[in-house]
Amino acid sequence: MADDLTPEPIMRIAMGFMAAKHLFVAGAIGIFEKLAEGAATADELAGRCGVPSRTLRISANAMLSLGLLEHDGERYRNGPVAAAFLAGNPGPDLRPMLSFWDRISYPAWTRLENAVRTGEGQAYFDRFSDEEQRIFSTGVEAFTAGAATALARIYDFGTHRRLLDVAGGTGSFLIAILRRHPALRGTLFELPGACAVARQRLASEPDRARIAIVEGDLLKDDLPDGHDLILAANIVHGLSDAHNLGLLRNMRAHVGVGARLLLVDLWMDSSHTQPTAAPLMSGEFLVHSGEGQAYGEDDADRWLGETGWRKLDRRPLAGPASVIIAEAA
């Protein structure tokens, strides 16, 4: 054993759950949001958050150690990253993502070993309460907001008339796209629970009139016809290899030759280890669906070739996400 070898990398990884849970709690009690009102001592911040000073200091010091808070004497203030993404300021808001990972994902991950041993999902979307569905839908929207914005910018939607967003969640991808392309119309195809959240989310959107919402199950029901572009964002990672083949066949059967397909996901390289987030997120997909996992670009190439699609390109989006562009052959 090398003299300079230490278990520090193992300890850092093993303690990662502590950092995550501290972050979730700091978000839940409103530390970042309350500090947007101004720097505060532990006692002042405890009063704003409505928790004891002693426990507030534990939570705030954890965020200080992780670089999300800063100290100015006895006063805490948000660091730049927390101020930008967690304090409720204009721009991207990751607080719904923290709620999703805390309330939906974290409990499921305690059963990851059982999922790995059995291949069975440990959390079931069809058993969500209305509140859990809202947390799930808004959390996924926050997590994928960067990819939605990037896709609307890098792909030429101006050549299309009608876009079908399959299992499109709250409609966040549609909103980002339609805002930039006023001649385009969209259809959101989702399960009933997700459609209920989407209707509330879209009610105040100026582009709501250009979006049709259709309830259905992508594994059981025919897709709506009449579209020349299909978007499948963050779907394939929740499905088995066989179900993905079936989904691509279903999509191909409902469009004409030359229609386009956009597959947005955490597409991995040939080693199936990069981007790093993808193999880690495979655990998330496994515990939730039992059959899900992150897939490689080579998997997509095979599916497309067997289902009547011709791959055109793959382009990076935001963070670990990328889009595979295909055309109906």
C-alpha positions as CSV (number, residue, x, y, z in Angstrom):
1,M,0.0,0.0,0.0
2,A,1.4,3.4,-1.0
3,D,2.4,5.6,2.0
4,D,0.3,8.5,0.8
5,L,-2.9,6.4,0.2
6,T,-5.7,7.4,2.6
7,P,-9.4,6.5,2.9
8,E,-10.4,10.1,2.4
9,P,-12.1,9.6,-1.0
10,I,-14.2,6.8,0.5
11,M,-15.1,9.0,3.5
12,R,-16.1,11.9,1.3
13,I,-18.4,9.7,-0.8
14,A,-19.9,7.9,2.2
15,M,-20.7,11.2,3.9
16,G,-22.3,12.6,0.9
17,F,-25.7,11.8,2.1
18,M,-25.1,14.1,5.1
19,A,-24.3,17.1,2.9
20,A,-27.4,16.4,0.8
21,K,-29.8,16.1,3.7
22,H,-28.3,19.2,5.3
23,L,-29.0,21.1,2.0
24,F,-32.5,19.8,1.8
25,V,-33.3,20.9,5.3
26,A,-31.7,24.3,4.9
27,G,-33.9,24.8,1.9
28,A,-37.0,23.5,3.7
29,I,-36.7,25.8,6.7
30,G,-36.0,28.8,4.4
31,I,-32.4,29.7,5.2
32,F,-31.5,30.9,1.7
33,E,-34.8,32.7,1.2
34,K,-34.6,34.5,4.5
35,L,-31.0,35.6,4.0
36,A,-32.2,37.2,0.7
37,E,-33.7,39.8,3.1
38,G,-30.2,40.6,4.4
39,A,-27.3,39.2,6.4
40,A,-28.3,38.0,9.9
41,T,-26.9,36.6,13.1
42,A,-27.8,33.0,14.1
43,D,-30.4,34.4,16.5
44,E,-31.9,36.7,13.9
45,L,-32.0,34.0,11.2
46,A,-33.5,31.5,13.6
47,G,-36.3,34.1,14.3
48,R,-36.9,34.5,10.5
49,C,-37.0,30.7,10.0
50,G,-39.0,29.9,13.1
51,V,-36.5,27.3,14.5
52,P,-34.3,27.2,17.6
53,S,-31.1,29.2,17.5
54,R,-29.0,26.1,18.4
55,T,-30.3,24.0,15.6
56,L,-30.3,26.9,13.1
57,R,-26.6,27.3,13.8
58,I,-26.0,23.6,13.1
59,S,-27.8,23.9,9.7
60,A,-26.2,27.2,8.8
61,N,-22.7,26.1,9.7
62,A,-23.2,23.0,7.5
63,M,-24.0,25.3,4.6
64,L,-21.1,27.5,5.5
65,S,-18.7,24.5,5.4
66,L,-20.1,23.5,2.0
67,G,-19.6,27.0,0.5
68,L,-23.2,27.9,0.1
69,L,-23.2,30.5,2.9
70,E,-20.6,33.0,3.9
71,H,-19.7,34.6,7.3
72,D,-19.3,38.3,7.9
73,G,-18.3,38.4,11.6
74,E,-21.3,37.0,13.4
75,R,-23.6,37.4,10.5
76,Y,-24.5,34.8,7.8
77,R,-25.1,35.8,4.2
78,N,-25.8,33.8,1.0
79,G,-22.9,32.9,-1.1
80,P,-23.1,33.7,-4.9
81,V,-24.5,30.3,-5.9
82,A,-27.1,30.2,-3.1
83,A,-28.2,33.7,-3.9
84,A,-28.5,32.9,-7.6
85,F,-30.4,29.6,-7.4
86,L,-31.8,29.0,-3.9
87,A,-32.9,32.4,-2.5
88,G,-36.0,33.0,-4.7
89,N,-34.4,35.7,-6.7
90,P,-35.3,36.3,-10.4
91,G,-33.9,33.5,-12.6
92,P,-33.6,29.8,-12.2
93,D,-35.0,28.5,-9.0
94,L,-33.7,25.1,-7.7
95,R,-35.8,25.0,-4.5
96,P,-38.5,22.8,-6.1
97,M,-35.7,20.4,-7.1
98,L,-34.5,20.2,-3.5
99,S,-38.1,19.4,-2.3
100,F,-38.4,16.7,-4.9
101,W,-35.1,15.0,-4.0
102,D,-35.9,15.3,-0.3
103,R,-39.6,14.3,-0.3
104,I,-39.7,11.9,-3.2
105,S,-36.2,10.6,-4.0
106,Y,-34.5,10.4,-0.7
107,P,-36.9,7.9,0.9
108,A,-36.8,5.8,-2.2
109,W,-33.0,5.7,-2.2
110,T,-33.0,4.0,1.3
111,R,-34.3,1.0,-0.6
112,L,-31.7,1.1,-3.4
113,E,-30.1,-2.2,-2.3
114,N,-33.4,-4.0,-2.6
115,A,-33.9,-2.5,-6.0
116,V,-30.5,-3.7,-7.1
117,R,-31.0,-7.2,-5.7
118,T,-34.5,-7.7,-7.1
119,G,-34.7,-5.4,-10.1
120,E,-38.0,-4.0,-8.8
121,G,-38.9,-0.4,-8.3
122,Q,-39.3,0.9,-4.8
123,A,-41.5,4.0,-5.4
124,Y,-44.6,4.1,-7.6
125,F,-45.9,7.1,-9.4
126,D,-49.4,5.8,-9.6
127,R,-49.6,5.9,-5.8
128,F,-48.7,9.6,-5.5
129,S,-51.0,11.9,-3.6
130,D,-51.9,15.1,-5.3
131,E,-49.2,16.9,-3.2
132,E,-46.5,14.3,-4.1
133,Q,-47.4,14.7,-7.8
134,R,-47.0,18.4,-7.5
135,I,-43.6,18.1,-5.8
136,F,-42.5,15.5,-8.4
137,S,-43.6,17.6,-11.4
138,T,-42.3,20.9,-10.3
139,G,-39.0,19.3,-9.1
140,V,-38.4,17.7,-12.4
141,E,-39.2,21.0,-14.2
142,A,-36.6,22.8,-12.0
143,F,-34.0,20.0,-12.7
144,T,-34.5,20.1,-16.4
145,A,-35.0,23.9,-16.9
146,G,-31.5,24.5,-18.3
147,A,-31.9,21.7,-20.9
148,A,-35.3,23.1,-21.9
149,T,-33.9,26.6,-22.4
150,A,-30.9,25.3,-24.3
151,L,-33.0,23.1,-26.6
152,A,-35.3,26.0,-27.5
153,R,-32.2,28.0,-28.5
154,I,-30.1,25.4,-30.4
155,Y,-32.7,23.6,-32.6
156,D,-34.4,25.2,-35.5
157,F,-38.1,24.9,-34.6
158,G,-39.1,27.4,-37.3
159,T,-39.3,24.7,-39.9
160,H,-42.1,22.9,-38.0
161,R,-45.9,23.5,-37.5
162,R,-47.0,21.1,-34.7
163,L,-44.9,19.7,-31.8
164,L,-46.0,16.7,-29.8
165,D,-44.3,16.6,-26.3
166,V,-44.6,13.0,-25.1
167,A,-44.8,12.6,-21.3
168,G,-43.9,16.3,-21.1
169,G,-44.5,16.8,-17.4
170,T,-45.6,20.4,-16.6
171,G,-45.1,21.5,-20.2
172,S,-41.9,23.4,-19.3
173,F,-40.1,22.3,-22.5
174,L,-43.2,23.4,-24.6
175,I,-43.3,26.8,-22.9
176,A,-39.6,27.4,-23.5
177,I,-39.9,26.5,-27.2
178,L,-43.2,28.2,-27.9
179,R,-42.0,31.5,-26.4
180,R,-39.3,31.6,-29.0
181,H,-41.4,30.3,-31.9
182,P,-44.8,32.1,-32.1
183,A,-46.0,30.2,-35.2
184,L,-45.6,26.8,-33.6
185,R,-48.4,24.9,-31.8
186,G,-47.8,22.2,-29.3
187,T,-49.6,19.1,-27.7
188,L,-48.7,17.8,-24.3
189,F,-49.4,14.1,-23.9
190,E,-49.2,12.9,-20.2
191,L,-50.8,10.8,-17.5
192,P,-53.9,12.3,-15.9
193,G,-52.1,13.3,-12.6
194,A,-49.4,15.1,-14.4
195,C,-51.9,16.7,-16.7
196,A,-53.7,18.2,-13.7
197,V,-50.5,19.8,-12.5
198,A,-49.7,21.0,-16.1
199,R,-53.1,22.7,-16.4
200,Q,-52.5,24.7,-13.3
201,R,-48.9,25.5,-14.4
202,L,-50.0,26.6,-17.9
203,A,-53.1,28.5,-16.9
204,S,-51.4,31.9,-16.6
205,E,-49.0,31.3,-19.6
206,P,-49.5,33.8,-22.5
207,D,-48.9,30.9,-24.9
208,R,-51.4,28.6,-23.2
209,A,-53.9,28.9,-26.2
210,R,-51.3,27.2,-28.5
211,I,-51.0,24.1,-26.3
212,A,-53.4,21.2,-26.3
213,I,-53.3,18.8,-23.4
214,V,-54.1,15.2,-24.0
215,E,-54.3,12.5,-21.3
216,G,-52.8,9.1,-22.0
217,D,-50.3,6.4,-21.2
218,L,-47.3,6.3,-23.6
219,L,-47.0,2.5,-23.0
220,K,-50.6,1.7,-23.6
221,D,-52.3,4.4,-25.8
222,D,-51.9,5.6,-29.3
223,L,-50.2,9.0,-29.6
224,P,-52.1,12.0,-31.1
225,D,-51.7,12.3,-34.8
226,G,-51.0,15.4,-37.0
227,H,-47.5,16.4,-35.7
228,D,-44.3,16.9,-37.7
229,L,-42.1,17.0,-34.7
230,I,-42.0,14.8,-31.6
231,L,-40.1,15.6,-28.4
232,A,-39.3,12.9,-25.9
233,A,-37.5,14.6,-23.0
234,N,-36.2,12.5,-20.0
235,I,-38.5,9.6,-20.8
236,V,-36.2,6.7,-22.0
237,H,-34.3,6.6,-18.8
238,G,-37.4,5.5,-17.0
239,L,-38.1,2.6,-19.4
240,S,-36.7,-0.8,-20.2
241,D,-34.9,-1.5,-23.5
242,A,-37.9,-3.3,-24.8
243,H,-40.3,-0.5,-23.8
244,N,-38.1,2.1,-25.5
245,L,-38.2,0.1,-28.7
246,G,-42.0,0.0,-28.4
247,L,-42.2,3.7,-27.7
248,L,-40.1,4.6,-30.8
249,R,-42.2,2.3,-33.0
250,N,-45.4,4.0,-31.6
251,M,-44.0,7.4,-32.3
252,R,-42.9,6.5,-35.8
253,A,-46.3,5.1,-36.6
254,H,-48.0,8.4,-35.9
255,V,-45.8,10.7,-38.1
256,G,-45.0,10.9,-41.8
257,V,-41.7,10.5,-43.6
258,G,-39.4,13.4,-42.8
259,A,-40.9,14.2,-39.4
260,R,-38.3,14.9,-36.7
261,L,-37.7,13.3,-33.3
262,L,-35.8,15.0,-30.4
263,L,-34.6,12.6,-27.7
264,V,-33.4,14.6,-24.7
265,D,-31.7,12.6,-21.9
266,L,-28.4,11.9,-20.1
267,W,-26.9,10.2,-23.0
268,M,-23.6,8.4,-22.0
269,D,-20.5,7.9,-24.1
270,S,-19.3,4.4,-25.2
271,S,-17.9,3.6,-21.8
272,H,-21.3,4.3,-20.1
273,T,-19.5,6.3,-17.4
274,Q,-19.6,9.8,-18.7
275,P,-21.1,12.3,-18.0
276,T,-20.6,11.4,-14.4
277,A,-24.2,12.3,-13.4
278,A,-25.6,9.7,-15.7
279,P,-24.4,6.5,-14.1
280,L,-25.2,8.0,-10.6
281,M,-28.7,8.9,-11.8
282,S,-29.3,5.3,-12.9
283,G,-29.9,4.6,-9.3
284,E,-32.7,7.2,-9.2
285,F,-34.3,5.7,-12.3
286,L,-34.0,2.1,-10.9
287,V,-35.6,2.8,-7.5
288,H,-38.5,4.6,-9.1
289,S,-39.3,2.4,-12.0
290,G,-37.4,-0.9,-11.5
291,E,-36.6,-1.0,-15.2
292,G,-35.1,2.4,-15.8
293,Q,-31.4,3.4,-16.1
294,A,-29.3,5.9,-18.0
295,Y,-28.5,4.8,-21.5
296,G,-25.7,5.3,-23.9
297,E,-25.8,7.0,-27.3
298,D,-25.1,3.5,-28.8
299,D,-28.4,2.3,-27.3
300,A,-30.3,5.1,-29.0
301,D,-28.5,4.3,-32.3
302,R,-29.8,0.7,-32.1
303,W,-33.3,1.7,-31.2
304,L,-33.6,4.2,-33.9
305,G,-32.2,1.8,-36.5
306,E,-34.8,-0.8,-35.6
307,T,-37.8,1.4,-35.5
308,G,-37.8,3.4,-38.7
309,W,-35.8,6.5,-37.7
310,R,-32.6,7.9,-39.1
311,K,-30.2,9.6,-36.7
312,L,-29.0,13.0,-37.8
313,D,-27.0,14.5,-34.9
314,R,-26.4,14.7,-31.2
315,R,-25.9,18.1,-29.5
316,P,-25.0,19.1,-26.0
317,L,-27.6,21.1,-24.0
318,A,-27.1,22.2,-20.4
319,G,-25.2,20.2,-17.7
320,P,-25.1,16.5,-18.4
321,A,-28.1,16.6,-20.9
322,S,-27.9,16.3,-24.6
323,V,-30.3,15.8,-27.5
324,I,-30.3,13.2,-30.2
325,I,-32.0,14.4,-33.4
326,A,-33.6,11.8,-35.8
327,E,-35.8,11.8,-38.9
328,A,-38.5,9.5,-39.8
329,A,-37.2,7.3,-42.7
